[in-house]
Amino acid sequence: MDKVYRLMNIITMGQTTPTSPPEPEIALKHRRASRWFHWTNFPLLALMIWSGILIYWANDIYHIDAGDYRLKFFPRGWYTALGLDHRLAEGMAWHFFLQWFFVLNGVAYVAYTVFSGEWRQLVPRRGTFRDAWLVVLHDLHLRKTPPPQPQKYNGAQRILYTLIIFFGVFSTLTGYVMFKPVQLYWLRELLGGYETARFLHFWLAVGYVLFFVLHVVQVARAGWNNFRAMVSGYEVK
């Protein structure tokens, strides 16, 4: 009877029966293969950059001149403080060993995106550069309206993730030119010579580092749900 009286009071007072909150929707965002390639490439790339610094120590020729001042990218004291100097042979051994796994993982990833059809969600399309500009303006707090967010990747992500694939291709080609400049003379000349290949290889490595920093910052801004999707494959909507 108490339940009947409470129900009558709700009806007569114009109230509606309380409803439970909607259940969260769990949706697949990243397939297992994509997650595997992603988490395999992360430590490989980090180790490739580390071993590359061990090699670069022996002939760190790149610098920025500002008037009478010359700014080295890595001061000599930096190598000593981190224990990166006098390890050329070790760096070359690790670099040449790891590059096989880096290349194989990259080739497998590209093949997977092509044959699975996921390239359609990855490569830039019409309107991508406009959407990417809106993303930049929003991230810089110069535009209040959120940019259009498709199901998986926005315009900026499409450009950066496609660009990083080309980084991998040219890092591999320039690296082989530096490793076998005589045997691969045709590739050396195609890339503009040994010094040009070395210059490109160095700046591609810098690009990897910048991409990594930006990627981590954006993941942190997106929140736990976005990171969890790359670990488990699912996101909560």
Contacts in CASP RR format, 6 or more apart in sequence:
PFRMAT RR
TARGET T0000
AUTHOR 0000-0000-0000
METHOD contacts of the structure
MODEL  1
MDKVYRLMNIITMGQTTPTSPPEPEIALKHRRASRWFHWTNFPLLALMIW
SGILIYWANDIYHIDAGDYRLKFFPRGWYTALGLDHRLAEGMAWHFFLQW
FFVLNGVAYVAYTVFSGEWRQLVPRRGTFRDAWLVVLHDLHLRKTPPPQP
QKYNGAQRILYTLIIFFGVFSTLTGYVMFKPVQLYWLRELLGGYETARFL
HFWLAVGYVLFFVLHVVQVARAGWNNFRAMVSGYEVK
7 17 0 8 1.000
10 16 0 8 1.000
10 17 0 8 1.000
24 236 0 8 1.000
24 237 0 8 1.000
25 236 0 8 1.000
25 237 0 8 1.000
26 234 0 8 1.000
26 235 0 8 1.000
26 236 0 8 1.000
26 237 0 8 1.000
27 234 0 8 1.000
27 235 0 8 1.000
27 237 0 8 1.000
28 233 0 8 1.000
28 234 0 8 1.000
29 152 0 8 1.000
29 229 0 8 1.000
29 233 0 8 1.000
29 234 0 8 1.000
29 235 0 8 1.000
30 38 0 8 1.000
30 229 0 8 1.000
30 230 0 8 1.000
30 233 0 8 1.000
31 116 0 8 1.000
31 118 0 8 1.000
31 233 0 8 1.000
32 233 0 8 1.000
33 112 0 8 1.000
33 116 0 8 1.000
34 112 0 8 1.000
34 118 0 8 1.000
35 230 0 8 1.000
35 231 0 8 1.000
35 233 0 8 1.000
37 105 0 8 1.000
37 106 0 8 1.000
37 108 0 8 1.000
37 109 0 8 1.000
37 112 0 8 1.000
38 230 0 8 1.000
39 230 0 8 1.000
40 101 0 8 1.000
40 105 0 8 1.000
41 102 0 8 1.000
41 105 0 8 1.000
41 106 0 8 1.000
41 109 0 8 1.000
44 98 0 8 1.000
44 101 0 8 1.000
44 102 0 8 1.000
44 105 0 8 1.000
45 102 0 8 1.000
45 208 0 8 1.000
45 212 0 8 1.000
47 94 0 8 1.000
47 98 0 8 1.000
48 95 0 8 1.000
48 98 0 8 1.000
48 99 0 8 1.000
48 102 0 8 1.000
49 205 0 8 1.000
49 208 0 8 1.000
49 209 0 8 1.000
50 94 0 8 1.000
51 90 0 8 1.000
51 91 0 8 1.000
51 92 0 8 1.000
51 94 0 8 1.000
51 95 0 8 1.000
51 98 0 8 1.000
52 91 0 8 1.000
52 95 0 8 1.000
52 205 0 8 1.000
53 74 0 8 1.000
53 84 0 8 1.000
54 84 0 8 1.000
54 87 0 8 1.000
54 88 0 8 1.000
54 90 0 8 1.000
54 91 0 8 1.000
54 92 0 8 1.000
54 94 0 8 1.000
54 95 0 8 1.000
55 88 0 8 1.000
55 91 0 8 1.000
55 92 0 8 1.000
55 95 0 8 1.000
56 74 0 8 1.000
56 202 0 8 1.000
57 74 0 8 1.000
57 79 0 8 1.000
57 84 0 8 1.000
57 85 0 8 1.000
57 86 0 8 1.000
57 87 0 8 1.000
57 88 0 8 1.000
58 88 0 8 1.000
60 72 0 8 1.000
60 73 0 8 1.000
60 74 0 8 1.000
62 73 0 8 1.000
62 199 0 8 1.000
62 202 0 8 1.000
63 70 0 8 1.000
63 71 0 8 1.000
63 72 0 8 1.000
63 73 0 8 1.000
64 70 0 8 1.000
64 71 0 8 1.000
64 73 0 8 1.000
65 71 0 8 1.000
76 85 0 8 1.000
78 84 0 8 1.000
79 85 0 8 1.000
96 179 0 8 1.000
99 172 0 8 1.000
99 175 0 8 1.000
102 172 0 8 1.000
103 172 0 8 1.000
106 168 0 8 1.000
110 165 0 8 1.000
112 118 0 8 1.000
113 119 0 8 1.000
113 122 0 8 1.000
121 150 0 8 1.000
121 151 0 8 1.000
121 152 0 8 1.000
121 153 0 8 1.000
122 153 0 8 1.000
122 158 0 8 1.000
122 161 0 8 1.000
122 162 0 8 1.000
123 158 0 8 1.000
123 162 0 8 1.000
124 155 0 8 1.000
124 158 0 8 1.000
124 159 0 8 1.000
124 162 0 8 1.000
125 158 0 8 1.000
127 155 0 8 1.000
128 155 0 8 1.000
128 158 0 8 1.000
128 159 0 8 1.000
129 155 0 8 1.000
129 159 0 8 1.000
131 147 0 8 1.000
131 148 0 8 1.000
131 154 0 8 1.000
131 155 0 8 1.000
131 156 0 8 1.000
132 154 0 8 1.000
132 155 0 8 1.000
132 156 0 8 1.000
132 158 0 8 1.000
132 159 0 8 1.000
134 143 0 8 1.000
134 147 0 8 1.000
134 148 0 8 1.000
135 147 0 8 1.000
135 154 0 8 1.000
135 155 0 8 1.000
135 156 0 8 1.000
136 156 0 8 1.000
137 143 0 8 1.000
137 147 0 8 1.000
138 144 0 8 1.000
138 145 0 8 1.000
138 146 0 8 1.000
138 147 0 8 1.000
139 221 0 8 1.000
147 154 0 8 1.000
147 155 0 8 1.000
148 154 0 8 1.000
153 161 0 8 1.000
160 211 0 8 1.000
160 214 0 8 1.000
160 215 0 8 1.000
164 208 0 8 1.000
164 211 0 8 1.000
167 204 0 8 1.000
167 207 0 8 1.000
167 208 0 8 1.000
167 211 0 8 1.000
168 204 0 8 1.000
170 200 0 8 1.000
170 204 0 8 1.000
171 201 0 8 1.000
171 204 0 8 1.000
171 205 0 8 1.000
171 208 0 8 1.000
173 187 0 8 1.000
173 191 0 8 1.000
173 197 0 8 1.000
174 191 0 8 1.000
174 197 0 8 1.000
174 198 0 8 1.000
174 200 0 8 1.000
174 201 0 8 1.000
174 204 0 8 1.000
175 197 0 8 1.000
175 201 0 8 1.000
176 184 0 8 1.000
176 187 0 8 1.000
177 184 0 8 1.000
177 187 0 8 1.000
177 188 0 8 1.000
177 191 0 8 1.000
177 193 0 8 1.000
177 194 0 8 1.000
177 197 0 8 1.000
178 194 0 8 1.000
178 197 0 8 1.000
178 198 0 8 1.000
178 201 0 8 1.000
181 188 0 8 1.000
181 194 0 8 1.000
188 194 0 8 1.000
188 197 0 8 1.000
191 197 0 8 1.000
191 200 0 8 1.000
219 226 0 8 1.000
219 227 0 8 1.000
225 235 0 8 1.000
225 236 0 8 1.000
226 235 0 8 1.000
228 234 0 8 1.000
228 235 0 8 1.000
228 236 0 8 1.000
229 235 0 8 1.000
END
